[in-house]
Amino acid sequence: MHLTPRETEKLMLHYAGELARKRKERGLKLNYPEAVAL
């Protein structure tokens, strides 16, 4: 599957947001990039 640079960026942002949400649910303190992703 080939993705454009824009699609790749959107996918990475979505993944970062999901990861940050899961970490927050576990009660972990988020770092700056994770907080921005939310």
PDB file as gemmi writes it, atoms N, CA and C in Angstrom:
CRYST1    1.000    1.000    1.000  90.00  90.00  90.00 P 1                      
ATOM      1  N   MET A   1       0.855  -1.174   0.000  1.00  0.00           N  
ATOM      2  CA  MET A   1       0.000   0.000   0.000  1.00  0.00           C  
ATOM      3  C   MET A   1       0.900   1.237   0.000  1.00  0.00           C  
ATOM      4  N   HIS A   2       0.625   2.162  -0.886  1.00  0.00           N  
ATOM      5  CA  HIS A   2       1.397   3.395  -0.978  1.00  0.00           C  
ATOM      6  C   HIS A   2       0.568   4.548  -0.433  1.00  0.00           C  
ATOM      7  N   LEU A   3       1.176   5.314   0.459  1.00  0.00           N  
ATOM      8  CA  LEU A   3       0.501   6.467   1.040  1.00  0.00           C  
ATOM      9  C   LEU A   3       1.236   7.736   0.649  1.00  0.00           C  
ATOM     10  N   THR A   4       0.464   8.784   0.465  1.00  0.00           N  
ATOM     11  CA  THR A   4       1.079  10.082   0.206  1.00  0.00           C  
ATOM     12  C   THR A   4       1.673  10.591   1.520  1.00  0.00           C  
ATOM     13  N   PRO A   5       2.594  11.547   1.446  1.00  0.00           N  
ATOM     14  CA  PRO A   5       3.154  12.099   2.688  1.00  0.00           C  
ATOM     15  C   PRO A   5       2.079  12.639   3.629  1.00  0.00           C  
ATOM     16  N   ARG A   6       1.047  13.254   3.079  1.00  0.00           N  
ATOM     17  CA  ARG A   6      -0.042  13.785   3.914  1.00  0.00           C  
ATOM     18  C   ARG A   6      -0.788  12.656   4.617  1.00  0.00           C  
ATOM     19  N   GLU A   7      -1.067  11.589   3.904  1.00  0.00           N  
ATOM     20  CA  GLU A   7      -1.763  10.452   4.505  1.00  0.00           C  
ATOM     21  C   GLU A   7      -0.912   9.802   5.596  1.00  0.00           C  
ATOM     22  N   THR A   8       0.388   9.703   5.355  1.00  0.00           N  
ATOM     23  CA  THR A   8       1.297   9.142   6.350  1.00  0.00           C  
ATOM     24  C   THR A   8       1.293   9.984   7.614  1.00  0.00           C  
ATOM     25  N   GLU A   9       1.320  11.304   7.458  1.00  0.00           N  
ATOM     26  CA  GLU A   9       1.311  12.199   8.611  1.00  0.00           C  
ATOM     27  C   GLU A   9       0.010  12.065   9.400  1.00  0.00           C  
ATOM     28  N   LYS A  10      -1.112  12.002   8.691  1.00  0.00           N  
ATOM     29  CA  LYS A  10      -2.406  11.862   9.368  1.00  0.00           C  
ATOM     30  C   LYS A  10      -2.471  10.543  10.135  1.00  0.00           C  
ATOM     31  N   LEU A  11      -1.940   9.485   9.552  1.00  0.00           N  
ATOM     32  CA  LEU A  11      -1.934   8.182  10.209  1.00  0.00           C  
ATOM     33  C   LEU A  11      -1.081   8.220  11.478  1.00  0.00           C  
ATOM     34  N   MET A  12       0.082   8.858  11.405  1.00  0.00           N  
ATOM     35  CA  MET A  12       0.959   8.961  12.571  1.00  0.00           C  
ATOM     36  C   MET A  12       0.309   9.793  13.676  1.00  0.00           C  
ATOM     37  N   LEU A  13      -0.371  10.872  13.309  1.00  0.00           N  
ATOM     38  CA  LEU A  13      -1.051  11.701  14.307  1.00  0.00           C  
ATOM     39  C   LEU A  13      -2.172  10.923  14.991  1.00  0.00           C  
ATOM     40  N   HIS A  14      -2.892  10.147  14.203  1.00  0.00           N  
ATOM     41  CA  HIS A  14      -3.965   9.331  14.771  1.00  0.00           C  
ATOM     42  C   HIS A  14      -3.388   8.309  15.750  1.00  0.00           C  
ATOM     43  N   TYR A  15      -2.311   7.663  15.351  1.00  0.00           N  
ATOM     44  CA  TYR A  15      -1.693   6.660  16.212  1.00  0.00           C  
ATOM     45  C   TYR A  15      -1.156   7.294  17.497  1.00  0.00           C  
ATOM     46  N   ALA A  16      -0.540   8.468  17.377  1.00  0.00           N  
ATOM     47  CA  ALA A  16      -0.015   9.167  18.557  1.00  0.00           C  
ATOM     48  C   ALA A  16      -1.152   9.518  19.513  1.00  0.00           C  
ATOM     49  N   GLY A  17      -2.273   9.951  18.974  1.00  0.00           N  
ATOM     50  CA  GLY A  17      -3.424  10.281  19.808  1.00  0.00           C  
ATOM     51  C   GLY A  17      -3.974   9.069  20.532  1.00  0.00           C  
ATOM     52  N   GLU A  18      -4.056   7.947  19.839  1.00  0.00           N  
ATOM     53  CA  GLU A  18      -4.540   6.710  20.459  1.00  0.00           C  
ATOM     54  C   GLU A  18      -3.601   6.260  21.571  1.00  0.00           C  
ATOM     55  N   LEU A  19      -2.304   6.320  21.303  1.00  0.00           N  
ATOM     56  CA  LEU A  19      -1.317   5.921  22.301  1.00  0.00           C  
ATOM     57  C   LEU A  19      -1.411   6.813  23.535  1.00  0.00           C  
ATOM     58  N   ALA A  20      -1.528   8.115  23.320  1.00  0.00           N  
ATOM     59  CA  ALA A  20      -1.627   9.061  24.436  1.00  0.00           C  
ATOM     60  C   ALA A  20      -2.904   8.821  25.239  1.00  0.00           C  
ATOM     61  N   ARG A  21      -4.000   8.544  24.554  1.00  0.00           N  
ATOM     62  CA  ARG A  21      -5.266   8.292  25.248  1.00  0.00           C  
ATOM     63  C   ARG A  21      -5.153   7.057  26.139  1.00  0.00           C  
ATOM     64  N   LYS A  22      -4.529   6.003  25.621  1.00  0.00           N  
ATOM     65  CA  LYS A  22      -4.369   4.778  26.402  1.00  0.00           C  
ATOM     66  C   LYS A  22      -3.464   5.006  27.611  1.00  0.00           C  
ATOM     67  N   ARG A  23      -2.390   5.770  27.421  1.00  0.00           N  
ATOM     68  CA  ARG A  23      -1.482   6.058  28.544  1.00  0.00           C  
ATOM     69  C   ARG A  23      -2.199   6.876  29.612  1.00  0.00           C  
ATOM     70  N   LYS A  24      -3.018   7.831  29.182  1.00  0.00           N  
ATOM     71  CA  LYS A  24      -3.746   8.674  30.133  1.00  0.00           C  
ATOM     72  C   LYS A  24      -4.748   7.834  30.921  1.00  0.00           C  
ATOM     73  N   GLU A  25      -5.415   6.904  30.251  1.00  0.00           N  
ATOM     74  CA  GLU A  25      -6.372   6.025  30.929  1.00  0.00           C  
ATOM     75  C   GLU A  25      -5.692   5.176  32.000  1.00  0.00           C  
ATOM     76  N   ARG A  26      -4.439   4.800  31.763  1.00  0.00           N  
ATOM     77  CA  ARG A  26      -3.702   3.993  32.740  1.00  0.00           C  
ATOM     78  C   ARG A  26      -3.158   4.842  33.879  1.00  0.00           C  
ATOM     79  N   GLY A  27      -3.348   6.155  33.789  1.00  0.00           N  
ATOM     80  CA  GLY A  27      -2.909   7.040  34.865  1.00  0.00           C  
ATOM     81  C   GLY A  27      -1.480   7.514  34.728  1.00  0.00           C  
ATOM     82  N   LEU A  28      -0.886   7.324  33.559  1.00  0.00           N  
ATOM     83  CA  LEU A  28       0.484   7.774  33.352  1.00  0.00           C  
ATOM     84  C   LEU A  28       0.501   9.242  32.954  1.00  0.00           C  
ATOM     85  N   LYS A  29       1.551   9.934  33.366  1.00  0.00           N  
ATOM     86  CA  LYS A  29       1.690  11.338  32.999  1.00  0.00           C  
ATOM     87  C   LYS A  29       2.147  11.410  31.541  1.00  0.00           C  
ATOM     88  N   LEU A  30       1.503  12.275  30.763  1.00  0.00           N  
ATOM     89  CA  LEU A  30       1.825  12.395  29.347  1.00  0.00           C  
ATOM     90  C   LEU A  30       2.979  13.362  29.148  1.00  0.00           C  
ATOM     91  N   ASN A  31       3.819  13.060  28.155  1.00  0.00           N  
ATOM     92  CA  ASN A  31       4.855  14.020  27.801  1.00  0.00           C  
ATOM     93  C   ASN A  31       4.263  15.039  26.821  1.00  0.00           C  
ATOM     94  N   TYR A  32       5.035  16.050  26.466  1.00  0.00           N  
ATOM     95  CA  TYR A  32       4.506  17.153  25.656  1.00  0.00           C  
ATOM     96  C   TYR A  32       3.913  16.681  24.321  1.00  0.00           C  
ATOM     97  N   PRO A  33       4.629  15.880  23.508  1.00  0.00           N  
ATOM     98  CA  PRO A  33       4.030  15.455  22.225  1.00  0.00           C  
ATOM     99  C   PRO A  33       2.729  14.678  22.400  1.00  0.00           C  
ATOM    100  N   GLU A  34       2.646  13.885  23.446  1.00  0.00           N  
ATOM    101  CA  GLU A  34       1.417  13.127  23.686  1.00  0.00           C  
ATOM    102  C   GLU A  34       0.274  14.057  24.069  1.00  0.00           C  
ATOM    103  N   ALA A  35       0.567  15.037  24.894  1.00  0.00           N  
ATOM    104  CA  ALA A  35      -0.467  15.990  25.303  1.00  0.00           C  
ATOM    105  C   ALA A  35      -0.975  16.784  24.108  1.00  0.00           C  
ATOM    106  N   VAL A  36      -0.082  17.156  23.208  1.00  0.00           N  
ATOM    107  CA  VAL A  36      -0.471  17.908  22.012  1.00  0.00           C  
ATOM    108  C   VAL A  36      -1.300  17.024  21.084  1.00  0.00           C  
ATOM    109  N   ALA A  37      -0.987  15.736  21.033  1.00  0.00           N  
ATOM    110  CA  ALA A  37      -1.710  14.814  20.152  1.00  0.00           C  
ATOM    111  C   ALA A  37      -3.179  14.684  20.552  1.00  0.00           C  
ATOM    112  N   LEU A  38      -3.468  14.897  21.827  1.00  0.00           N  
ATOM    113  CA  LEU A  38      -4.859  14.830  22.273  1.00  0.00           C  
ATOM    114  C   LEU A  38      -5.546  16.114  21.933  1.00  0.00           C  
TER     115      LEU A  38                                                      
END                                                                             
